[in-house]
Every structure is written in C-alpha cells, then in structure tokens.
Amino acid sequence: MDPQISLVLVTGATGFIGAHVVDELLRRGIKVRATTRSLAKAQQMLRDRPEHASNLQLHVIKDLATPGVFDEEIQGVDGVIHIASPLIQGETDNERKVLIPAIEGTKSVFEAAKKHPSVKRIVLTSSIVATLDPDRLSDGSVTFTSKDWSPITYEEAKEATDFFITYRGAKKFAELAAWDFMQKEAPHFDLVTICPSVCFGPVVHPVSKTSELNFTTSILWDVVAARGTDPLPDFELRAYVDVRDVALAHVEALLRSEAGGQRFIISSPEKFSGQLLADILRKEFSWAREEIPKGDEGAPVPEEAGFEGQTGARVLGIRYRSLQTSVLETAPQLRELHQKEGLASA
Ligand SMILES: NC(=O)c1ccc[n+]([C@@H]2O[C@H](COP(=O)([O-])OP(=O)(O)OC[C@H]3O[C@@H](n4cnc5c(N)ncnc54)[C@H](OP(=O)(O)O)[C@@H]3O)[C@@H](O)[C@H]2O)c1
C-alpha cells in the first residue's frame, strides 16, 4: 500500500525544480510546506498560486549550513522532498559556500526526520553528476546506471577552480551522507534518491530577470539569445530531461511504496548540443532564424556516454517528454521574460 501522505516538506521550493514539485503535489490535493531563504520569493510563490492558498505554506529558513535548520519545519509532515542545494558560479570558498551547505543541509533533514515518527519517506534530489566518471563521459559506448558513483574526492571538489567540479562533489557527498545515515541509523522512514540529467522546461518559480535563471535554464537561454555567437554556446553534459518529468518522478517516488530504498536516474534517452537546440528553434520560429546563428546546421550531437533512465521511468510511471517539446515550450517564455526586463529597465 502507498504511504499515506497529506503534508509534505519541500526544500528549495522556490527553485526551478522545486516549484514544479510543489505544483505537482498541490495538483493532487497534497498540502505543501515549502522552504526558501527569501521572504520576497515566498510571497511571490503564494501570489502566483492563489487557488492553493489553503494548501501551501511558505516558511523562510536560514542557510542550509545552519545546524538544526529543518527542526521546526519538519514538525507534522508525512514526507520530505529535499531539493535545496547550492550551485554557485565564481565562488572561491568552495567548502564553506557549496560543500558544507549541501552535505550538512542533507544531514539536517535526516536528523530532524529521525525525531518525528510522522515522516514516512524522504526523497532526495541528487544528480547524474553523482553517478558519472568524467574520464568515461566522452565514450558513447558507456551507459552510467544508478549503481555508478562519481570517483571525485572531497579534496578535488574543495580545491577545484571550476564551479561545476565542486558541484559534482557536493552532489555526490550529500547523497552519500543520506545513504550513510540510512545504513547507520536504520530509521523509521525510508529513502529514495532521484538523479536527474540536465533539466529544461517552463519556468514556474519566482524569476524576474534572465540573470536570475537557474543554471540549466541559462544554458538554453544562452542559445535563445545567441545573437551572432560563433561557435554556438554548448555544454559538457548532453543528457536531457524535462523538468516536469523530474517533478513527477519526485512525487511518484514519494507515493509509490515499491520505490522505497532505491536510487533512480531520471533522464530521457535524447541528448542535446547547443547546435541541436539552435536547429530546433530555427526550424520553428522566424525570430530564431533571424537571431540565432545557423552554425553547423544538422550536425549530429557529439558522442557522449548515456544515462540509464528507463528503470526510473518504469518504476515511477514517467513517459519522457521530447527535447523538442521542452525547448519549444520554454524558449518563448524566456524571450518574454527578457522583453519584460527590458521594459522594466527602460
Ligand atoms: N536543474 C537541473 O538540471 C538539475 C539536474 C540535476 C540535479 N539538480 C538538482 O536539483 C536541485 C534544484 O536545482 P534547480 O535547478 O532547481 O536549482 P535552483 O533553481 O537554483 O534551486 C536551488 C534551490 O536551492 C536553494 N538553496 C541553494 N543554496 C542554498 C543554501 N545555501 N541554503 C538554503 N537553500 C539553498 C535555493 O533556495 P532559495 O530560495 O533560498 O534561494 C533554491 O531554491 C538541486 O539539488 C540540484 O543539484 C538540478
């Protein structure tokens, strides 16, 4: 039988994935206690969802690194979806600003849940970066699965000058902290971890400028706004998934009893490149033909390892949206945001 879930704590709820998770829960009539550090974002989340006012609570919390940060928020909840985690470009204090908040924030969720018998399950957002070995990433014959773990060390993540290397370590060590807790403490709740690939899709969280977009949406935005850029913007990871499928995966992971104790990669079999994003947009939109460089139109996506997203899709009941759907449904929204931002600053 599925666990009875009526109130869920969602951390990172005002972020790109978090807001979709909140909406997926609310759509099902499940009450949400959502956390953010920002009062302004909390107020905006509520203003954007007036029909859910009675089912949506917003709690302003301190930084994830604060001891006991979730002690109050956890009270009375049946489940937790822990999404909050830092990804900071240009940060030099990797340990204090990225690694410690990611790892200690995760431990705080588990320590808080341990004291509350009402908590039945924790769903933790990890990432494919916690599974991949960068030395094998360019090998198209490799498929990473949920049994794989990144070989990155804590020291490498701490000393890295590339923010994405630090991020890879933060995701790995935060997820490991969760599984270690489960093994050592054998608590009354169980754990599911979700490892999404690069998420694109509509933005439903509070964002007023393109510079505030989350990191992966900014990858798509860079192509949408790639006026005259040569070569086209691109990214080192090519595995894609729609954010709405990721949100669905989190909620199903919370509700389906058979998901308990498992780690799922959530990734469409499709891969992307900056060129493919440009091709999709240029084929559909006249503005894109005028503004986005043609580049090497039709060039295949460079070979890269795959990520086994079918098990997660099967167990959690996900049918992955196509890259084309995701891109075409998001790009106009990003342009509109940019136009509004221009009007606001005029
Ligand atoms: N987007 C992707 O493609 C992708 C793929 C795989 C995994 N993920 C994972 O999914 C999660 C959400 O990513 P996202 O793309 O939705 O990012 P996002 O929009 O930047 O959201 C991240 C959230 O984490 C919270 N947060 C960050 N640092 C914090 C700190 N030090 N203390 C407290 N809260 C903090 C932020 O809350 P505030 O409202 O307080 O700022 C924000 O709401 C992350 O765990 C990320 O690693 C994302």
The ligand as a Gaussian input file, in Angstrom:
#p B3LYP/6-31G(d) Opt

LIG

0 1
 N       18.371000      21.834000     -12.952000
 C       18.939000      20.701000     -13.277000
 O       19.151000      20.386000     -14.439000
 C       19.337000      19.717000     -12.208000
 C       19.787000      18.468000     -12.614000
 C       20.141000      17.536000     -11.647000
 C       20.010000      17.857000     -10.301000
 N       19.575000      19.085000      -9.953000
 C       19.427000      19.362000      -8.520000
 O       18.113000      19.819000      -8.322000
 C       18.069000      20.740000      -7.247000
 C       17.408000      22.018000      -7.683000
 O       18.093000      22.546000      -8.790000
 P       17.457000      23.748000      -9.612000
 O       17.953000      23.642000     -10.984000
 O       16.009000      23.835000      -9.339000
 O       18.224000      24.962000      -8.930000
 P       17.735000      26.355000      -8.376000
 O       16.640000      26.919000      -9.178000
 O       18.978000      27.155000      -8.229000
 O       17.183000      25.974000      -6.946000
 C       18.033000      25.635000      -5.901000
 C       17.314000      25.893000      -4.589000
 O       18.186000      25.554000      -3.519000
 C       18.109000      26.533000      -2.530000
 N       19.438000      26.760000      -1.972000
 C       20.596000      26.875000      -2.658000
 N       21.610000      27.092000      -1.813000
 C       21.082000      27.123000      -0.565000
 C       21.622000      27.326000       0.727000
 N       22.931000      27.539000       0.919000
 N       20.775000      27.305000       1.767000
 C       19.431000      27.113000       1.590000
 N       18.876000      26.916000       0.392000
 C       19.684000      26.914000      -0.663000
 C       17.605000      27.806000      -3.185000
 O       16.702000      28.350000      -2.284000
 P       16.411000      29.923000      -2.047000
 O       15.007000      30.114000      -2.498000
 O       16.553000      30.068000      -0.596000
 O       17.409000      30.709000      -2.851000
 C       16.910000      27.320000      -4.439000
 O       15.523000      27.357000      -4.288000
 C       19.497000      20.873000      -6.763000
 O       19.706000      19.946000      -5.719000
 C       20.309000      20.467000      -7.976000
 O       21.560000      19.972000      -7.617000
 C       19.245000      20.030000     -10.868000

